[in-house]
Amino acid sequence: MSKPVPPRTESLGRTMVRPKWILALLLALAIAAAFAWLGQWQLARAVQSGHVVEHPTETVMPLNRIATVNSPPTDAGIGQLVRTRGSFAPDDYGMLAGRLNDGTAGYWVIARFTPSVVDAKGHTAQLGVARGWAPTVQKAKAAIARLEAQDPTTVTLVGRLLPSEAPEAPKENTDPFVMKDMSVAALVNLWHGIGNSDIYSSYVVEHGTPPAGLSSIYSPPPIEQATVDWLNIFYAAEWAIFAGFALFLWYRLVKDAWEKQREDDEAAYQEALAAWEASSKQNLD
């Protein structure tokens, strides 16, 4: 009886390409593909169910339907185009320095506007308006002089409603009397003869043809915001994990079978070796 030869178990790679495991791999790939498709479907659902926060800002609405006096505009009202009739106060023109207009610094010419329609309390309500932009202080002052010389007339104002800006403290070594912010709270202290009028806590950037010597102020519609359905994205991530797990499970099954074959071969070898040793000992005796 010859001595048993130690087993030579095939490599893991050789086991993987056996027909049985190739078929199992194809099945795992099919399952993984199905899971991946489900994940893609969930992502598509996340995009479809996520909605864009839209406001009909470009439809001109009556001012008093959007803005309320003595309170800031609602989120839906910010950026809304509004319309009202009234007149500009010739003695309450001013300018704001350091205002960018499509990336270029210059000056805003601002004014007080009194709508003809009274508010809910029966009072007139004062409205701050940014009428136009000038590249230099000289051109801004010249435009203001022309506007102040005009007789007050009733006009239709159309513009974009924006919330009042917070005033900033003047920086060191700058003129403290130069205004830079469209702050309604600060303007109220400068307006003349408003009496007990209510105040709109927002202001309007005038649209249409600007006054002579001024350029239109660049005032684009607000950016629409999109929401994302994170639950669908979470489900999509789960399906991706399941797809990876299908392939991992195939690998684990192949490796377990390969390791069991090694153990069985080793056990058979040890059994055959023990039998050979026993036979050799018996022959010696």
Disulfide bonds with the S-S distance in Angstrom:
none
